[in-house]
């Protein structure tokens, strides 16, 4: 027995009738408890819905599926059952709006920064760098500030990630500035030491994988020196995580300048007002908003996930 069904205002309304016991239909209809937790719609439930003519997006297909076309390997419902509300003999499943309609392609682009977002905070990595090299933090900061000022900026990464100098040239300048303080050291490779034992932010990685699975365009938008390319790619599987990578050193512009945001939106093929930057630096978030984007200031993964959900719904 099949249940009459209609779609209205983003909700699925199903009449209270006996649930069919066939495994090909609806044996695993979510209970109220499961639905309240936001659990994803099950394969069997989706199979039942499409048998009733309800279109649900399926991963890696640019069209809506029809009845009996839901392969287990690529299924995604694109929605989650949330609360079940009795309403005059009707059980109403409130269905969360999917991030995208795959028949039309992705409708939102999520661009994640790397350092401080996909990694621990940059301050933590700097402290670890000092421990590995035996350098005191304050003299090293002073030397870096001296070198940075010679390039007419206060942004210590600008000379490296545009790039204006190579990493080796930059290290020579920092060594010279340290020598002026009476500190003589042979700083090893910046990239190798900076990335050694640096863990990925697995909570945020998992969130990005989920967003991409749900059909959103997911990209990395980072200011990064060219010498760091092989090191960051060892921390995450870029091909699984990102649809595109926009790296300042490779494109010749950087955050927070508008040019890089316009380029990233063009790469995604999505309007700027549907692009969202997640970044740990306020100036980069401000630059994104000035370019017509939305932005989430990253503090930690849990906060960013909550703020990103709100940004998608705006």
N, C-alpha and C positions, 0 to 999 in steps of 0.2 A: 504494500500500500504506500502510495506517495502522498506527501503533504502539499496542499496548495500553498503557493508562495508568491509574494510580490515584493518589489523593491520600491521603497518610498523614502525620500529625504535621507538617503544614505543609510537606511536601516533595513534589515531583513526581517519581515514579519511572517511568522509561521503559525498556522492554526494548530490548536491543541487537539491532535488526533494521535492514534497509536503510532509509535515509532516502528518502522519496519525492522525486522531482525536480520535481513539479508546482509552479509558482510560486504556486498557490493554497493550498499546504500549508506545507512546512517547508524550503524551499530555503536559508534563512538560519539554520539551527540554530546557536546560538552555539558557538564553539570553546572549548576549555579556557582558552586565553589570554584571550579576550574575557570569558568568564564570571568569571575570577579578578579582573578589574578592576572588577567590579560593574556592567558595562554593562547598560543597561535592555533588557528583553526586546523583540525586534523585532516589527514589525507582523505579518510572516509567521508568526513563531513563535506569537504570540498567536492568529492566525487558525487555525493548526493545533490549538492547545489547545482552543479553543472548538468546533472541529469534532469533538473527542473528548468533548465534554460538560463540559469544565472551565469553571467560571464565573470570569470575570475582570471587575473593575470597569471601567467606562468613564466618562470625565469628563462631568460635567453630566447624568448620568442617575441617577435614584434607584432603579435596579433592576439586577440582573445581566443581562448580555447572553447571548444564546443563539448557536448556530452561525450564522456568516456575518453577524453583526450589528455588526461592528466597523468603524465609519466611520473612514477615515484621518484626518480632520480633528479628531476628538475622542478618538482612542484613547489610552488609557494602560493599562499592564498592572498597575500598582499593586504591582509587585514587580520585583526585579532578580536575574538569575541570577548566582550568585557562584562557588562552586567545584563542579567536576564530580568525583565520587568513584566509581571503579569498585567495584562490590560484587556479587560472585558473578554476573557476567553482566548486571548491571543498571547503567545509567548513572543516577546520582542527581543531580538538579538541586536544590541547596539554594536555596530561594526566600525572599528576605527578606520579613518580615511587612510588609504595606502599612500606612501610617499610618491608613487608614480603610477601612471597607466601605461603599461608596456606596449599597448597597441599604438601609442603615440610617441613612444620613446620616453626617456627620463624627463621628469618635469621639474626636478630640483637637483642642484649640484652642491655637494658638500666638499669643501676644500679644506684639508687639514694641514696645519703647519707641522714641521717635524720636531726640531729641538724644543724641549719644554712641553710638548704636547704628546707626541709619540714616544717621548723619552721622559726620564725623571726631570724635575726642574733644572734649568741651566745652572743655577747657583749650586745645586748638589753636585753636578758634573764638574764644575769649576773647583769645588772643594776636593773632590776625588783627584782631579788633575794635580792639585798642589801636593796632596799626599804622595802621589806616585813619583813626582819630580823632586820632592823635598824642598820645594820653594814655599816661602811664607806668602800668604795671600796678599797682604797689603803692598809689599814691594812689587809683586808681579802686576797687581792692578795698576800701580803707579806707572810702571814701565809701559804697559799696554796703552794707558791713557796718553802718555807722551808720544808714542808712535802714532796713535789714532789722530792726535791733534795735527801732526805733520801733513795729514791728508785733508785738513780743513773740515773735520767732522767730529762729533762726539760718539758716533756709532762705531764701536770697535770692530764690528763685522764687515762694515762697508768696504774697506780696502781688500778684504779677502773674498767676499762673495759676489763682487761685481764682475770680475776681480780687477783690481788696480795693480796688485802685486801677486807673486806666487807665494805659496805657504813658506817655502824656504827663504825667500827674500824678507818676508814679514818676520820670521823667526830671527833672522840676522839683526833686524832692527830692534827687536825686543831684547835680544842678548846685549846689544850695545847700550840700550837704555838701562838695563840691569847693572851693567858694568859701571855706569856712571854713579850708581848707588853703592858701588863696592862689592857687588854680587857677581861672581863669575860662575857661569853654569853652561853646560852643553845640553840645552833643552832638546830632547829627542823629537822625532816627528810629531807634530801637533795632532794630526788626525789619528795616528796609531795610538797615542797616549790618551787622547780625548775619548775615543770610542772603546778602549780596552775595558772589558767587563761592564760595559754600559747596557743596562737591560732595556727592553722595550716596555712601553706601557700597555700591558696585555689587555687591560680592561677597555682601553680606548681602541686597540686593534680589533678586539672582538666586536665593539660597537660599529666600527667602520665596515667590517665584514658583513654585519647584519644589515646595515643600510644599503650596502651594495647588493646583497642578496634580495632585498626588498625592492630593488629596481632603481634606486637613486644613483646618479652619477657621483662617484667618489674620486677625488683627486688629491694630490699632495702639492701644496704651494709653499715653497720654502726659499729663504735666503741661505744659500749654502756654498762654501768654497768648492771648486772643482775637485780638489784633492780628497774630499770627503765622500765622493760618489761611491767607491767600492765598499766603504765602511758602513754607511747607513743601509745599503742594500743587503748586508749580512744580518741586520737586525730585524727586518721585515721582508716578507715575500711580496715585492712590489706588484708583480703581475696579478696576484690574487687579490691584492688590497685596493689597487688604484686603476681607474680607467685612464688616467693621464698623470704625468708628473711635470710640473712647471718649476724649474730650478733657476734661480736668479743668474747663476754663473753661466748657464747655457743659453739664456734668452737675452742677457745684457740689460735687464732692468730688475728692479727689486721692490719689495714692500718697504714702505707704504705708498710708493708712487702709483699713480693711476694706471700707467701703461701696463704694468704687470697684471692688474685686475682685468683690464679690457682684454688682454691676451688670453688669460685663463678662461674668461667667459666665452670667448670665441672658440677656444679649444673644446670646451664642453658642449658648445652649440646650444647654450641655454641663456636666456635673457639675464642681465645683471641682477634684476630684482628677484630672481629665483636662485641666485648663487649665495652661498653662506660660507663665510670664512670662520674657522675655529683656530684661534691663535692666542698665545700667552702674552703678547705685547699689546698694550692699549693703543699705541700709535699705529700698529698694523690694522687693528680693528677699525680705528678711525679712518684710515686710508681706504679700507674696503667700503665703509658706509659712504664716504665721499664719492666713490665710484658707482654708487647705486646698489651696492650689495647689502646683505644683512651680515651681521657678525656676532660671534659668541666669544667672549673673553674667557679663555681656558684657565681655570684654577686647579681643578682636578677632574678626573674622568666622570665621576658621578654627577657633579654639578654641570659639566659641559653637556652630558647626555640629556639632562632635564631641560637645560636652556635651549639646546638644539631642537628638541621636540616642540617647544613653544615657538621657536623661530620658523619651523616648517609650517606650523598651523596658522601663523599670522597672515 
